[in-house]
């Protein structure tokens, strides 16, 4: 292992930096692979006859806590009532 070199008041550890960069690169590659997988599934959604935009909305809504989602829906209904 490389001994830390002094840089100002900080120390520099090249091996640690290399390890961190390699981990980030590995995760970025995994993230890209996952994005490709998700894109492929959305293609399946479309070929199955579903609307991709609506499926994306369902996924977004499912991430929101049930109580928060209900509150948002109430506000949306209230705001939309202005236009009825």
C-alpha angles and dihedrals in degrees: 000000000000115000115238113265119216115248110177107304092333129079123229122218110185095189092053091048092049091050092051093047092049091051091051091048091050092050092047089054091049090048091052091049091050091049089053090050091050091048089052091051091051087054088054089049090054094046090050088059099254125132110251093208091055093047089051089051091050090052092048092049093047089059091060121086111257094241092048091048091051091049091050090049091051091051092046091051090049093050093045090051087068089066097046 
